[in-house]
Amino acid sequence: MKIKSISVLKHPCAEVWTTIRDRLPEVIPFIEDMESVTVQSREEAADGTVRLVNIWKAKPKLPAIVTSYIKPEMLAWTDRAEYRVKTLECSWRTEPHFFTERIKCSGVTRYEPAMGGRGTRVTFEGDLELSLNNLPGVPAIFEGTLARGVETFVTALIPKNFRNLIEAVGHLLDGQKPPSRAKASAG
């Protein structure tokens, strides 16, 4: 299935491009349900192409009933990205740390000048493949319903998360401080 999101930021293309490529760990504190991004490797080619491998860890608020089934290691993934400066495109492939053989996601993110060169249009497009048949503990009769539910959820979640990332980049570039992540005390 196809996934797509388009966002516009009031910052120049080169600034947005380099922030997403080089400063992701600084962006993460602006995203409420993300724990961290760790650069595992970085290679720079002579033509300016940068190949990155980042490890992402999410920390979403989940209902209590779900937390008994979803463990923290299930909410992490490896992001393999190639940033091509000549075209201002990033080809990417994500590999979840859970159900790796059942989830495939890859695509391209394009960065284009907008707002007379004062802004950036970021287009995120990809393909998502889910293989949810023969899941342990799920009766065959429910597999189709489960697959459709998961597909609907994921195809909405990924573009939403990308928009949150772009919004967070805007906050960082605007010089804002990350929101406090301290839990509110009861009472």
Buried (B, 14 or more C-beta within 10 A) or exposed (E): EEBEBBBBBEBBBEEBBBBBBBBBEBBBBBBEEBBBBEEEEEEEEEEEBBBBBBBBBBBEEEEEEEEEEEEEEEBBBBBBBBBBBEEBBBBBBBBBBEEEEBBBBBBBBBBBBBEEEEBBBBBBBBEBEBEBEEBEEBEEEEBEEBBEEBBEEBBEEBBEBBBBBBBBBBBBBEEEEBEEEEEEEEE
